[in-house]
Amino acid sequence: MKLIVAIIRPEKLNEVLEALFRAEVRGLTISAAQGHGGETEQVETYRGMTVKMELSPKIRLDIGVSDHFVEPTVHAILSAARTGEVGDGKIFVLPVERVYRIRTGERDEAAVTPVA
């Protein structure tokens, strides 16, 4: 089992969700985030002061999957989120030791499999 954490541009969220749905990846958590990577710094004027805006708005997706869903999930995100510009984001694939579904008490693979 893996936890896939993807940081993407907010404007690419709908395309990524559609790609994940087509790849039959279900169950995810979406959070608003701010971050800074290779983007150039923006300078804005706020109430007469010049301010460097170093953090860009991003979307964070957390997706728990069984091992055979890792590649389809990563491929779906890569294909839908890529613009080719700096700031497209990152995907992290992390090992997961244990997962429990709270409602049923199911554990591990059974807990990350969609409910029919």
Secondary structure in CASP SS format (residue, H / E / C, confidence):
PFRMAT SS
TARGET T0000
AUTHOR 0000-0000-0000
METHOD secondary structure of the structure
MODEL  1
M C 1.00
K E 1.00
L E 1.00
I E 1.00
V E 1.00
A E 1.00
I E 1.00
I E 1.00
R C 1.00
P H 1.00
E H 1.00
K H 1.00
L H 1.00
N H 1.00
E H 1.00
V H 1.00
L H 1.00
E H 1.00
A H 1.00
L H 1.00
F H 1.00
R H 1.00
A C 1.00
E C 1.00
V C 1.00
R C 1.00
G C 1.00
L C 1.00
T E 1.00
I E 1.00
S E 1.00
A E 1.00
A E 1.00
Q E 1.00
G E 1.00
H C 1.00
G C 1.00
G C 1.00
E C 1.00
T C 1.00
E C 1.00
Q E 1.00
V E 1.00
E E 1.00
T E 1.00
Y E 1.00
R C 1.00
G C 1.00
M E 1.00
T E 1.00
V E 1.00
K E 1.00
M E 1.00
E C 1.00
L C 1.00
S E 1.00
P E 1.00
K E 1.00
I E 1.00
R E 1.00
L E 1.00
D E 1.00
I E 1.00
G E 1.00
V E 1.00
S C 1.00
D H 1.00
H H 1.00
F H 1.00
V H 1.00
E H 1.00
P H 1.00
T H 1.00
V H 1.00
H H 1.00
A H 1.00
I H 1.00
L H 1.00
S H 1.00
A H 1.00
A H 1.00
R C 1.00
T C 1.00
G C 1.00
E C 1.00
V C 1.00
G C 1.00
D C 1.00
G E 1.00
K E 1.00
I E 1.00
F E 1.00
V E 1.00
L E 1.00
P E 1.00
V C 1.00
E C 1.00
R C 1.00
V C 1.00
Y E 1.00
R C 1.00
I C 1.00
R C 1.00
T C 1.00
G C 1.00
E C 1.00
R E 1.00
D C 1.00
E H 1.00
A H 1.00
A H 1.00
V H 1.00
T C 1.00
P C 1.00
V C 1.00
A C 1.00
END
